[in-house]
Amino acid sequence: MSAKALLDRVQSRVAIGELEAAPGEYVRLVADEVASTEPLSLSQLEQRDLLLAQALANIDDLATRVMRIELEHALANDSSIATPTRKVFASTVVGYANNLGLLEDRARDVAARGRAGDASGVARAVVEAATRTLNLREALCQPVLDLVRQVARAAVVDADKRAKDRNLDETWRKQWSAARRELEALAAEPARVTAPWSARIATYPEQIDEPPPEAEVTFADMIELD
């Protein structure tokens, strides 16, 4: 099963519970899909970067679906928040990750306009649905970000080696230098992966990375060679 297929099969609260019980399965599948036993070329680094970014995007798509399912359950006996508004709350739930209070205020206002008997209770139900959704999203996202950091850090050494390889054309060395700097940045801030690789690479000024100067051969070295 692919990582995306694992998320795509979540279409019910039962399936949500199963994923909540074993969120690590997702990052395991993602890791399998980006694994490599050989150093990657520049194009392969970019492709892996894209796969990791898509793995995070797929989680946000899942969050929208999970929020919709949770709202259907939480508001099963409520008609004050109509389907179009529920869809809006579901599609924007990620944006409320750091401001659930705003979501609660908006849900309360909508419920009050919809003549809910207990607008505050309806709003709390919306926030509870969002909380479960966002907790699952975090449980899936953080391991993927850790994977981004891990693979980026592992690729720095090879990128640095190629950037300093005097046998390579300078054009390639400059590209590897930029790649090395971006890999270092990813290792420090893995969330950068959500922006296109090419756009991030373009922000680095061209530079040639020189290897340490070779040690001069001394008279004593020459004697030892004899």
Backbone as CSV, one residue per row, in Angstrom:
resi,resn,N_x,N_y,N_z,CA_x,CA_y,CA_z,C_x,C_y,C_z
1,MET,0.840,-1.197,0.000,0.000,0.000,0.000,0.879,1.253,0.000
2,SER,0.472,2.247,-0.778,1.207,3.507,-0.795,0.800,4.351,0.408
3,ALA,1.612,5.350,0.714,1.296,6.243,1.826,-0.018,6.977,1.567
4,LYS,-0.203,7.436,0.345,-1.439,8.159,0.018,-2.653,7.245,0.130
5,ALA,-2.515,5.989,-0.294,-3.633,5.051,-0.210,-4.046,4.830,1.238
6,LEU,-3.067,4.842,2.144,-3.379,4.685,3.564,-4.308,5.795,4.031
7,LEU,-4.045,7.026,3.582,-4.892,8.150,3.979,-6.218,8.139,3.235
8,ASP,-6.179,7.752,1.964,-7.394,7.769,1.146,-8.473,6.832,1.677
9,ARG,-8.070,5.778,2.371,-9.059,4.820,2.856,-9.759,5.295,4.129
10,VAL,-9.340,6.445,4.650,-9.997,7.002,5.839,-11.254,7.743,5.390
11,GLN,-12.384,7.078,5.504,-13.651,7.629,5.045,-14.744,7.522,6.116
12,SER,-14.366,7.152,7.330,-15.346,7.005,8.403,-14.676,7.258,9.742
13,ARG,-15.478,7.402,10.784,-14.917,7.616,12.116,-14.170,6.379,12.600
14,VAL,-14.611,5.208,12.174,-13.899,3.982,12.540,-12.496,4.003,11.941
15,ALA,-12.404,4.396,10.676,-11.100,4.457,10.012,-10.230,5.550,10.621
16,ILE,-10.856,6.642,11.041,-10.100,7.695,11.719,-9.476,7.139,12.994
17,GLY,-10.253,6.390,13.751,-9.748,5.795,14.984,-8.597,4.839,14.734
18,GLU,-8.677,4.081,13.654,-7.601,3.140,13.319,-6.312,3.889,13.000
19,LEU,-6.433,5.003,12.277,-5.240,5.786,11.946,-4.675,6.469,13.184
20,GLU,-5.555,6.942,14.055,-5.106,7.553,15.310,-4.324,6.551,16.160
21,ALA,-4.712,5.292,16.080,-4.064,4.262,16.886,-2.682,3.907,16.370
22,ALA,-2.442,4.136,15.084,-1.133,3.779,14.497,-0.705,4.823,13.471
23,PRO,-0.487,6.067,13.900,-0.111,7.121,12.946,1.267,6.919,12.331
24,GLY,2.131,6.164,13.016,3.484,5.949,12.514,3.547,5.143,11.233
25,GLU,2.485,4.441,10.903,2.469,3.658,9.676,2.604,4.562,8.451
26,TYR,2.067,5.775,8.555,2.131,6.696,7.417,3.574,7.088,7.104
27,VAL,4.318,7.520,8.096,5.692,7.948,7.830,6.553,6.760,7.408
28,ARG,6.215,5.568,7.897,6.964,4.383,7.467,6.803,4.175,5.959
29,LEU,5.588,4.334,5.468,5.343,4.171,4.034,6.001,5.292,3.229
30,VAL,5.945,6.507,3.754,6.611,7.624,3.077,8.110,7.371,3.002
31,ALA,8.702,6.921,4.100,10.142,6.644,4.132,10.512,5.579,3.109
32,ASP,9.677,4.563,2.971,9.937,3.524,1.979,9.931,4.110,0.565
33,GLU,9.049,5.064,0.324,8.898,5.629,-1.018,10.055,6.558,-1.402
34,VAL,10.727,7.131,-0.419,11.832,8.052,-0.724,13.192,7.436,-0.418
35,ALA,13.205,6.194,0.022,14.469,5.568,0.417,15.393,5.380,-0.777
36,SER,16.701,5.502,-0.514,17.712,5.283,-1.547,18.997,4.824,-0.877
37,THR,19.639,3.839,-1.479,20.903,3.347,-0.934,22.101,4.020,-1.602
38,GLU,21.843,4.808,-2.646,22.909,5.481,-3.379,22.762,6.991,-3.263
39,PRO,23.866,7.741,-3.360,23.761,9.203,-3.396,22.871,9.644,-4.562
40,LEU,22.093,10.680,-4.339,21.145,11.132,-5.355,21.749,12.209,-6.247
41,SER,21.284,12.245,-7.487,21.649,13.329,-8.390,20.845,14.570,-8.012
42,LEU,21.151,15.691,-8.637,20.400,16.918,-8.351,18.920,16.753,-8.684
43,SER,18.640,16.139,-9.820,17.235,15.951,-10.205,16.542,14.984,-9.250
44,GLN,17.255,14.003,-8.764,16.669,13.053,-7.813,16.430,13.703,-6.451
45,LEU,17.324,14.611,-6.049,17.098,15.360,-4.817,15.823,16.186,-4.925
46,GLU,15.640,16.820,-6.067,14.441,17.638,-6.274,13.187,16.766,-6.272
47,GLN,13.267,15.593,-6.901,12.114,14.698,-6.940,11.766,14.191,-5.543
48,ARG,12.778,13.846,-4.760,12.514,13.399,-3.395,11.887,14.522,-2.580
49,ASP,12.383,15.712,-2.765,11.854,16.885,-2.079,10.370,17.045,-2.400
50,LEU,10.025,16.877,-3.669,8.632,17.001,-4.104,7.757,15.925,-3.456
51,LEU,8.271,14.706,-3.372,7.515,13.614,-2.757,7.249,13.897,-1.277
52,LEU,8.231,14.447,-0.597,8.058,14.761,0.814,7.071,15.909,1.008
53,ALA,7.139,16.900,0.135,6.180,18.006,0.204,4.763,17.493,-0.043
54,GLN,4.628,16.582,-1.000,3.312,16.033,-1.308,2.798,15.192,-0.143
55,ALA,3.701,14.525,0.550,3.292,13.732,1.716,2.659,14.618,2.780
56,LEU,3.180,15.823,2.941,2.593,16.775,3.891,1.283,17.340,3.357
57,ALA,1.228,17.634,2.059,-0.003,18.144,1.453,-1.131,17.119,1.578
58,ASN,-0.783,15.851,1.437,-1.794,14.799,1.563,-2.394,14.758,2.965
59,ILE,-1.590,15.088,3.957,-2.093,15.137,5.335,-3.110,16.257,5.490
60,ASP,-2.834,17.409,4.880,-3.791,18.517,4.956,-5.086,18.170,4.224
61,ASP,-4.980,17.454,3.108,-6.192,16.996,2.419,-6.990,16.062,3.325
62,LEU,-6.279,15.184,4.017,-6.938,14.286,4.953,-7.636,15.075,6.053
63,ALA,-6.982,16.114,6.557,-7.557,16.908,7.640,-8.909,17.489,7.233
64,THR,-9.019,17.936,6.001,-10.297,18.461,5.514,-11.376,17.378,5.570
65,ARG,-11.028,16.186,5.120,-11.996,15.087,5.118,-12.350,14.648,6.536
66,VAL,-11.357,14.567,7.405,-11.609,14.168,8.789,-12.508,15.186,9.483
67,MET,-12.251,16.463,9.267,-13.082,17.495,9.887,-14.524,17.399,9.394
68,ARG,-14.698,17.123,8.124,-16.060,16.979,7.586,-16.773,15.812,8.261
69,ILE,-16.071,14.686,8.401,-16.664,13.508,9.041,-16.977,13.797,10.509
70,GLU,-16.056,14.455,11.191,-16.255,14.766,12.606,-17.424,15.735,12.795
71,LEU,-17.561,16.690,11.894,-18.682,17.628,12.009,-20.010,16.934,11.745
72,GLU,-20.031,16.025,10.796,-21.256,15.279,10.528,-21.706,14.525,11.771
73,HIS,-20.734,13.992,12.500,-21.061,13.266,13.726,-21.448,14.228,14.849
74,ALA,-20.643,15.256,15.063,-20.876,16.172,16.182,-22.170,16.964,16.029
75,LEU,-22.536,17.274,14.788,-23.720,18.108,14.536,-24.854,17.309,13.903
76,ALA,-24.868,16.032,14.182,-25.892,15.172,13.572,-27.308,15.624,13.920
77,ASN,-27.479,16.187,15.114,-28.807,16.621,15.555,-28.960,18.132,15.526
78,ASP,-28.088,18.795,14.778,-28.121,20.255,14.716,-28.325,20.714,13.282
79,SER,-29.143,21.712,13.088,-29.372,22.265,11.746,-29.003,23.733,11.664
80,SER,-28.477,24.281,12.765,-28.176,25.711,12.776,-26.957,26.055,11.924
81,ILE,-26.032,25.101,11.747,-24.875,25.297,10.877,-25.117,24.452,9.635
82,ALA,-25.404,25.119,8.549,-25.784,24.429,7.316,-24.581,23.765,6.649
83,THR,-24.872,22.873,5.702,-23.828,22.115,5.018,-22.760,23.000,4.369
84,PRO,-23.131,24.086,3.661,-22.076,24.923,3.050,-21.080,25.467,4.078
85,THR,-21.580,25.883,5.239,-20.687,26.418,6.273,-19.833,25.307,6.875
86,ARG,-20.414,24.128,7.032,-19.631,23.001,7.531,-18.474,22.696,6.573
87,LYS,-18.767,22.766,5.289,-17.725,22.527,4.292,-16.622,23.572,4.392
88,VAL,-17.013,24.817,4.656,-16.014,25.883,4.817,-15.150,25.605,6.048
89,PHE,-15.772,25.246,7.160,-15.005,24.934,8.366,-14.052,23.757,8.115
90,ALA,-14.516,22.773,7.355,-13.676,21.608,7.072,-12.491,21.985,6.196
91,SER,-12.735,22.780,5.167,-11.666,23.123,4.220,-10.661,24.101,4.805
92,THR,-11.036,24.797,5.876,-10.137,25.798,6.472,-9.639,25.400,7.854
93,VAL,-9.892,24.160,8.270,-9.563,23.771,9.639,-8.081,23.926,9.962
94,VAL,-7.207,23.665,8.987,-5.765,23.786,9.242,-5.399,25.217,9.621
95,GLY,-6.101,26.177,9.048,-5.825,27.576,9.351,-6.162,27.972,10.777
96,TYR,-6.944,27.164,11.457,-7.315,27.453,12.844,-6.421,26.724,13.851
97,ALA,-5.370,26.075,13.366,-4.526,25.258,14.243,-4.021,26.035,15.453
98,ASN,-3.719,27.307,15.255,-3.184,28.113,16.356,-4.187,29.134,16.869
99,ASN,-5.456,28.966,16.478,-6.462,29.937,16.920,-7.844,29.295,16.951
100,LEU,-7.995,28.289,17.786,-9.291,27.624,17.902,-10.342,28.543,18.516
101,GLY,-9.892,29.533,19.250,-10.832,30.494,19.816,-11.586,31.240,18.727
102,LEU,-10.894,31.576,17.650,-11.544,32.264,16.531,-12.574,31.352,15.886
103,LEU,-12.222,30.078,15.718,-13.182,29.127,15.156,-14.415,29.026,16.051
104,GLU,-14.207,28.973,17.351,-15.342,28.883,18.273,-16.243,30.106,18.157
105,ASP,-15.645,31.296,18.073,-16.437,32.524,17.934,-17.264,32.500,16.654
106,ARG,-16.639,32.091,15.565,-17.348,32.074,14.287,-18.453,31.026,14.285
107,ALA,-18.175,29.874,14.867,-19.189,28.824,14.926,-20.367,29.270,15.792
108,ARG,-20.083,29.940,16.889,-21.143,30.428,17.771,-22.013,31.457,17.049
109,ASP,-21.364,32.356,16.296,-22.127,33.374,15.568,-23.045,32.729,14.530
110,VAL,-22.505,31.757,13.798,-23.299,31.074,12.770,-24.457,30.324,13.412
111,ALA,-24.165,29.627,14.510,-25.207,28.861,15.193,-26.296,29.776,15.736
112,ALA,-25.903,30.916,16.269,-26.884,31.871,16.795,-27.772,32.399,15.670
113,ARG,-27.171,32.719,14.539,-27.966,33.201,13.397,-28.880,32.098,12.873
114,GLY,-28.435,30.847,13.057,-29.254,29.711,12.630,-30.268,29.284,13.676
115,ARG,-30.383,30.105,14.753,-31.370,29.891,15.807,-31.163,28.574,16.563
116,ALA,-29.909,28.310,16.877,-29.606,27.129,17.688,-30.125,27.337,19.100
117,GLY,-30.597,26.277,19.730,-31.059,26.386,21.104,-29.915,26.672,22.061
118,ASP,-28.727,26.173,21.724,-27.533,26.376,22.556,-26.357,26.660,21.619
119,ALA,-26.232,27.901,21.207,-25.194,28.275,20.238,-23.797,27.998,20.780
120,SER,-23.608,28.221,22.085,-22.291,27.982,22.671,-21.966,26.492,22.669
121,GLY,-22.963,25.657,22.922,-22.752,24.218,22.899,-22.412,23.725,21.502
122,VAL,-23.077,24.285,20.509,-22.777,23.924,19.121,-21.352,24.330,18.783
123,ALA,-20.954,25.523,19.216,-19.601,26.003,18.940,-18.559,25.105,19.592
124,ARG,-18.837,24.658,20.802,-17.900,23.756,21.492,-17.771,22.431,20.733
125,ALA,-18.878,21.966,20.183,-18.843,20.715,19.419,-17.976,20.876,18.176
126,VAL,-18.048,22.039,17.547,-17.221,22.312,16.363,-15.743,22.318,16.753
127,VAL,-15.434,22.955,17.871,-14.042,23.022,18.324,-13.531,21.639,18.707
128,GLU,-14.363,20.828,19.318,-13.949,19.468,19.664,-13.640,18.655,18.401
129,ALA,-14.450,18.846,17.363,-14.192,18.163,16.092,-12.873,18.640,15.494
130,ALA,-12.636,19.939,15.574,-11.400,20.496,15.037,-10.186,20.016,15.833
131,THR,-10.346,19.926,17.148,-9.241,19.491,17.996,-8.820,18.065,17.652
132,ARG,-9.785,17.185,17.492,-9.449,15.806,17.128,-8.779,15.766,15.752
133,THR,-9.308,16.558,14.841,-8.736,16.606,13.491,-7.295,17.094,13.517
134,LEU,-7.071,18.176,14.239,-5.739,18.780,14.256,-4.738,17.938,15.044
135,ASN,-5.208,17.242,16.060,-4.310,16.341,16.797,-3.828,15.209,15.892
136,LEU,-4.733,14.685,15.074,-4.340,13.628,14.141,-3.373,14.191,13.102
137,ARG,-3.663,15.369,12.621,-2.768,15.999,11.634,-1.365,16.155,12.211
138,GLU,-1.268,16.612,13.441,0.041,16.799,14.073,0.760,15.467,14.239
139,ALA,0.011,14.425,14.615,0.609,13.107,14.814,1.164,12.545,13.509
140,LEU,0.609,12.967,12.386,1.096,12.520,11.085,2.196,13.425,10.547
141,CYS,2.036,14.731,10.745,2.984,15.696,10.173,4.361,15.658,10.816
142,GLN,4.392,15.601,12.137,5.678,15.730,12.819,6.672,14.647,12.425
143,PRO,6.253,13.380,12.336,7.205,12.360,11.885,7.689,12.584,10.457
144,VAL,6.834,13.122,9.602,7.264,13.398,8.228,8.291,14.526,8.224
145,LEU,8.072,15.549,9.032,9.057,16.630,9.131,10.378,16.103,9.694
146,ASP,10.299,15.197,10.641,11.522,14.578,11.165,12.240,13.793,10.069
147,LEU,11.464,13.141,9.200,12.052,12.401,8.075,12.729,13.356,7.105
148,VAL,12.101,14.487,6.844,12.708,15.505,5.974,14.064,15.927,6.536
149,ARG,14.085,16.191,7.832,15.341,16.600,8.489,16.400,15.506,8.357
150,GLN,15.987,14.282,8.574,16.916,13.154,8.561,17.546,12.950,7.182
151,VAL,16.714,12.918,6.134,17.262,12.646,4.806,18.074,13.830,4.286
152,ALA,17.687,15.036,4.674,18.453,16.211,4.259,19.834,16.201,4.896
153,ARG,19.867,15.926,6.183,21.155,15.899,6.896,22.085,14.829,6.312
154,ALA,21.492,13.685,5.953,22.300,12.593,5.410,22.871,12.919,4.041
155,ALA,22.195,13.799,3.292,22.627,14.122,1.928,23.644,15.259,1.876
156,VAL,23.843,15.950,2.984,24.744,17.117,2.981,26.175,16.723,2.628
157,VAL,26.651,15.635,3.185,28.052,15.244,2.979,28.344,15.015,1.504
158,ASP,27.474,14.288,0.824,27.704,14.019,-0.595,27.604,15.289,-1.417
159,ALA,26.626,16.151,-1.094,26.482,17.411,-1.833,27.719,18.284,-1.652
160,ASP,28.245,18.321,-0.443,29.446,19.110,-0.169,30.639,18.556,-0.946
161,LYS,30.738,17.228,-0.990,31.830,16.585,-1.719,31.780,16.950,-3.198
162,ARG,30.590,16.908,-3.772,30.462,17.225,-5.197,30.686,18.711,-5.466
163,ALA,30.251,19.552,-4.533,30.453,20.994,-4.712,31.939,21.347,-4.702
164,LYS,32.755,20.536,-4.047,34.186,20.811,-3.930,35.047,19.969,-4.865
165,ASP,34.384,19.221,-5.737,35.104,18.326,-6.659,35.651,19.125,-7.841
166,ARG,36.973,19.328,-7.885,37.581,20.121,-8.954,37.493,19.427,-10.317
167,ASN,37.125,18.164,-10.319,36.964,17.461,-11.588,35.614,17.754,-12.253
168,LEU,34.701,18.375,-11.498,33.407,18.735,-12.057,33.461,20.115,-12.685
169,ASP,32.635,20.334,-13.703,32.497,21.644,-14.320,32.001,22.647,-13.269
170,GLU,32.457,23.884,-13.367,32.082,24.881,-12.359,30.578,25.095,-12.276
171,THR,29.892,24.966,-13.411,28.439,25.132,-13.393,27.790,24.117,-12.470
172,TRP,28.253,22.865,-12.563,27.714,21.822,-11.699,28.115,22.041,-10.251
173,ARG,29.344,22.500,-10.047,29.788,22.741,-8.678,28.951,23.827,-8.012
174,LYS,28.593,24.851,-8.771,27.738,25.911,-8.214,26.361,25.364,-7.851
175,GLN,25.832,24.488,-8.696,24.519,23.909,-8.413,24.561,23.007,-7.174
176,TRP,25.646,22.257,-7.053,25.782,21.409,-5.876,25.999,22.240,-4.619
177,SER,26.668,23.368,-4.760,26.853,24.250,-3.606,25.510,24.771,-3.111
178,ALA,24.663,25.186,-4.056,23.336,25.660,-3.670,22.518,24.533,-3.044
179,ALA,22.635,23.339,-3.612,21.909,22.190,-3.066,22.379,21.883,-1.649
180,ARG,23.696,21.959,-1.442,24.230,21.690,-0.107,23.687,22.691,0.912
181,ARG,23.649,23.962,0.536,23.133,24.980,1.443,21.647,24.773,1.743
182,GLU,20.897,24.364,0.720,19.470,24.123,0.940,19.245,22.891,1.809
183,LEU,20.048,21.869,1.627,19.934,20.684,2.471,20.233,21.022,3.931
184,GLU,21.223,21.857,4.144,21.529,22.289,5.507,20.362,23.078,6.096
185,ALA,19.739,23.928,5.257,18.594,24.708,5.722,17.404,23.798,6.050
186,LEU,17.201,22.772,5.225,16.117,21.817,5.474,16.342,21.041,6.767
187,ALA,17.576,20.680,7.016,17.891,19.961,8.243,17.577,20.811,9.474
188,ALA,17.713,22.121,9.332,17.427,23.032,10.437,15.955,23.410,10.493
189,GLU,15.313,23.493,9.320,13.915,23.941,9.241,13.171,23.109,8.191
190,PRO,12.772,21.897,8.542,12.194,20.983,7.556,10.894,21.457,6.918
191,ALA,10.176,22.366,7.557,8.922,22.860,6.977,9.151,23.634,5.676
192,ARG,10.411,23.997,5.396,10.733,24.669,4.139,10.346,23.814,2.930
193,VAL,10.246,22.522,3.137,9.999,21.596,2.028,8.680,21.886,1.324
194,THR,7.783,22.608,1.961,6.483,22.882,1.346,6.585,23.899,0.207
195,ALA,7.689,24.636,0.141,7.914,25.549,-0.988,8.685,24.809,-2.074
196,PRO,8.496,25.177,-3.353,9.177,24.458,-4.443,10.698,24.491,-4.291
197,TRP,11.321,23.361,-4.558,12.783,23.243,-4.496,13.450,24.290,-5.368
198,SER,12.984,24.446,-6.591,13.623,25.380,-7.526,13.576,26.808,-7.014
199,ALA,12.462,27.173,-6.362,12.343,28.534,-5.825,13.314,28.749,-4.674
200,ARG,13.488,27.727,-3.853,14.418,27.851,-2.726,15.865,27.909,-3.220
201,ILE,16.181,27.059,-4.182,17.540,27.039,-4.725,17.888,28.382,-5.362
202,ALA,16.906,29.006,-6.004,17.147,30.271,-6.706,17.514,31.414,-5.763
203,THR,17.252,31.253,-4.481,17.566,32.338,-3.537,19.034,32.377,-3.144
204,TYR,19.784,31.322,-3.481,21.197,31.281,-3.080,22.078,31.907,-4.161
205,PRO,22.958,32.833,-3.780,23.894,33.387,-4.759,24.889,32.334,-5.217
206,GLU,25.333,32.445,-6.446,26.292,31.467,-6.964,27.603,31.552,-6.181
207,GLN,28.157,30.396,-5.896,29.460,30.374,-5.247,30.156,29.051,-5.547
208,ILE,31.457,29.104,-5.536,32.282,27.914,-5.695,32.830,27.537,-4.322
209,ASP,32.557,26.331,-3.904,33.066,25.851,-2.620,34.400,25.152,-2.861
210,GLU,35.442,25.687,-2.256,36.770,25.110,-2.456,37.112,24.125,-1.349
211,PRO,37.732,22.998,-1.713,38.173,22.052,-0.685,39.348,22.635,0.086
212,PRO,39.662,22.105,1.253,40.833,22.579,2.005,42.082,22.407,1.154
213,PRO,43.016,23.334,1.238,44.249,23.202,0.452,45.007,21.935,0.824
214,GLU,45.564,21.324,-0.191,46.326,20.103,0.065,47.626,20.448,0.797
215,ALA,47.998,19.597,1.720,49.231,19.833,2.483,50.442,19.722,1.565
216,GLU,51.394,20.639,1.735,52.604,20.601,0.919,53.457,19.389,1.312
217,VAL,54.055,18.792,0.302,54.936,17.649,0.553,56.270,18.165,1.092
218,THR,56.645,17.716,2.276,57.878,18.159,2.910,59.016,17.186,2.575
219,PHE,60.212,17.607,2.903,61.392,16.764,2.684,61.245,15.454,3.468
220,ALA,60.701,15.552,4.688,60.513,14.347,5.504,59.533,13.395,4.840
221,ASP,58.481,13.955,4.218,57.497,13.104,3.510,58.181,12.373,2.366
222,MET,59.076,13.086,1.649,59.746,12.478,0.513,60.627,11.327,0.955
223,ILE,61.281,11.511,2.120,62.122,10.437,2.661,61.295,9.208,2.973
224,GLU,60.087,9.428,3.582,59.242,8.312,3.932,58.771,7.580,2.692
225,LEU,58.532,8.346,1.598,58.090,7.718,0.358,59.173,6.813,-0.212
226,ASP,60.435,7.225,-0.020,61.548,6.411,-0.494,61.587,5.095,0.277
